[in-house]
Amino acid sequence: MTPLVAVAVLVAAVTHASWNAIAHGIRDQLLAFTLVGGGGALCGAALLPFVPTPAAGAWPYLLASAVLHTVYQALLMRSFTLGDFGQMYPIARGTAPLAVTGLAALFAHEVAGGRQLAGVAVASAGLTGLALWGIRGSGTRPRWAAIGAAVATGLAIASYTVVDGLGVRAAGSSLGYISWLMILEGLVIPAWAVAARRGALLDQIRPFAARGLLGGLLSVFAYGLVLWAQTRAPLAPVAALRESSIIVGAAIGTVVMKERFGAPRIAAAGLMVVGIGLMLHAG
């Protein structure tokens, strides 16, 4: 991984955590993801006249990815509804590189070495810690439904990461691929919202329009950088470095949203980052 690729992925990580925080900050998650998806689709449509059409071999990946992204968004909405941003975001993002390591070996023939596997083990320990200390509200029991939704979100992230890694390499143009992907996946949640809210949707969405559309723009920029990076580096290290957004997400949850993170969860997130660092420097 060259320094340029590494910087691009780090910028994507910060941008990704930011748009997730924007989405979480809108209490009605269906409205939030309607705006993010619609904003992404508008960006994709605006790019179409200026980018090459993806090669024929990329279209099966694009269609599969659109389905996986829709599943991911539904699960992310669910996890954000059930749990704190500072807990849900690290679990979802921390699960992803662990699963990508296995999926990349199976489908992209990018087999992990000993250091990368050690990173998987360390990050898994941090993930377990976040789950065990995932306590919210009154009482002392972890909210297992929220944790389960976040883990499922991470598995969906890993699935579309590998599909898109293979698809963007077949497309011949990362910009062409991201444009069509944003259009295909970005209209599903808005269509769902129109069916569910009917005539009330416009009035409900108006107060959050600017924030939500900004989130959509940031999501396109963040994922476009990741797709470009996947054409120039193996999938697992890119996925691992991208999840440095865990630290950004934890900071946003604590500083901006005033969520109590606590020393145990800080330690658990730190373990995840150490594991991701081992995966990044595997070789």
N, C-alpha and C positions, 0 to 999 in steps of 0.2 A: 504494500500500500504506500503510494507516494505521499509526500507532505500535502500536496494540493488536494488529493482525494480525502485525506484525513481531516483537513480543515473544512472541506465541503460537508462531510458527514457530521462534524461537530456543530457547524452552523445549523444543519438540519435538525440536530438533536435539540438545540435551544428553541428553534422555531416550532418544533413539534410539541414540546412541553407547553409552549405559550398558547398555541391554539387549543390544546386540550384544556388548559386552565380557563380559557375564554368560554369553551363549551360547558365546562362544569359550573361556571359562574352563572349561567342562565338556568334558573331553577327548573323550568319546564324543558326536559331533555329532548322531547320530540321537536319543539321549536328550535332548540339549539342546533340539532343535527340537520334539521331542514335547511336552516340558513347556511351552515357549513357546507352541506352537500350541494345546495343550490349555488353558493358562491364558487365552489370548485368547478361545477359544470359550466358556469358562465366564463370562468377563466379558461377552461379547456376549449370552449367554443371560440373564444377570442383568439386563441393561438392557432386554430386550425388553418387559416389561410397562409400562415407563415412557416409551417412545419411540414416535413415529408409524411406521407401516409405510411403507417407501419407495414412491413413486408407481410405477405400472406401467412407465413409460418408463425407470426406473432398473434394472430387473431384468436386461436383457441385459448391461448394464455390470457388474452385480454378478457374474453368472456368468462373464463373460470375465475379470474381475479375480481371481476365486477361482482360476482356472486359472493366470493369470500369477503370482499370489503363490506358488502351489505350485512353479512352475518357479523363481521367485526363491529360495525357501527351499532347494530342492535345490542350486542353484548356489552359494548362500552357504555351505551346509554343505561343499560341495566345496572352495571357496576357503579356508575356515577350516581345513580338514583339511590342505591343501597348503602354506599360507603363514602368515607372521606376521600377527597382527591389525593391527599398526602399518603394514603395507604393504597388506594386502588391503582393509581398510576404506577408506582414502583412494582407492584405485583404483576400487573399486565405486561409492562415493558420488560421486567426481569425474566418472566417465563419465556418470552419470545426467543432470545438467542440460544437458550438451552435446547429448545425444540428445533431451531434452524440448523444447529450443528448436526443433528441426526437426519433431518430431511435433506440437507445439502449433500450429505454422504450418500443417501439413498438415491436421490434423483439427479444431482449435479455431479456426482462422483468426486466431491471435494471432501476427502476423508480427514478427520481431525487427528492431530498428533497428541503426544502425551501431555504437553503443557495445556493444550486447548481442553482436553478432557479434565485436567485438574481444575481449570477455570470453571468448567461446568459443575464440578462437585462443590467448589467454594460458593459459586453463585446460588446453587441449589440450597446450600445451608442458609444463606441470607434470605432466600425466598421463604424457606420454612420458618425462619425467625419472624419475618413480617406477618406470616399467617398466624403464628402463635400469639403475637402481640397485637393482633388486629382487633382492638377493643374500642367500641364506640358507644356513646350514649350511657344510659343508666345500666347498672348491672356490670358483670365482669366477664361475660362470655364473649368470645370472638363471634363476629357476624359471619357465619359460614356461608350463607347465601351470597353475601357480597364478595367474599373471598373466592368462592366457586365461580362467580361471574367474571371476576378479574382474571383468574387462571384460564378460563375458557377464552377470554379475550386475547390473552397471550398466545394461546394455541392457534387462534384465527390469524393473528399477526404473523406468526411463523409460517403458516400455510401460504398466505398471500405474498410474503417476502420471497419465498422460494419460487412460487409461480411467476412473480414479476421479475425476479432475477433471470430466470430462463427466458421469459417473454421479451424483456427489453433487449436481451442479447440477440434474439431472433428478429427484432423489429427493424434494426438498422438505424434507428433514431430514438433517443431517449425522450426528446421533446414530442415527437409524434406519438409515442406510446403513452406518455403521461396525459397528453391532451385528450386522447380517446378514452383512456381509463377514467379520467375525471367526469367526462360526459356520461359514460355508461353506468358508473356507480353513483354519480352525484344526483341523478334524478329519481332514484328509487325511494329514498326517505322522504323527499318532498311530495312524491306521488302518494305515499302512505299517509302523510299528514293531511293532504287535500281530502283523501277519502275519509279520514277519521274525524277531522274538524270541520269540514265542509265550509260553509259561508263565514264561520267565525275565525278562520285561520288568519286572514289579513289583519284584522283588528288585534289578534293575539300576538302576531309576529312583529308588528310595527315598532314597539318600544325597544326591541332587541336587534333590529335590522342591521344597524351599523356594526355592532360588535360581532354578530354572527357572520356577516359577509367578510369582515376582516379575518375571522377565523378560517373561512373558506379559502381566502387568498393565501394565508400562511400555510394551510395544509397542502396546497398545490406546490408552493415554493419548497417546503420541507421535503415532500416525497419526490419531487422532481430531482432534487439534489441527490437523494438516496438512489434513485434509479440510475442516474448518471454514474454514480460511484460503483454501482453493481456491474457496470460494463467495463470497469477498470480494476476490479479487485475481487477476490473470492467472496462468496455470500456471507459466510459465518463471521469473518472479521468485521465486515461492514455492519452487519446486524449488531454485533457486540459493541462497536464504537458508537453506533446510533443510540444505544441504550444508556449512554452517559447522560441522556436526558432524565434519567431517574433522579440524579442529584438536582437538576433544575426543577423537576416536578416537586421534589421534597421541599426545596427552598420556597417555591411559590406557595405550596400548601401551608407552610409554617409562617412565612413572613406576610404574604398578601392576604391569605384566607384565614389566618389566625387559628389554624388547626394545631392541636397539640400533637407533636410527633414523638417526643420523649427519647431518652437516652437508649433504651433497648431497640426501638425502631431505627434510630440513627445508626446504631451498630449493625443492625441487620442489613440496612441499605448499603452501608460501607462494605460489608462482606460481598454483597452482590456486585458492587463496583470493582472490588479486587478481583473477583472471579472473571468479570468481563475484561479487565485489564490483562489477565493471563491468557484469555482467548484471543485478544487482539494481538498480543506479542508472540503467539504460537508460531512455531516455524521449525 
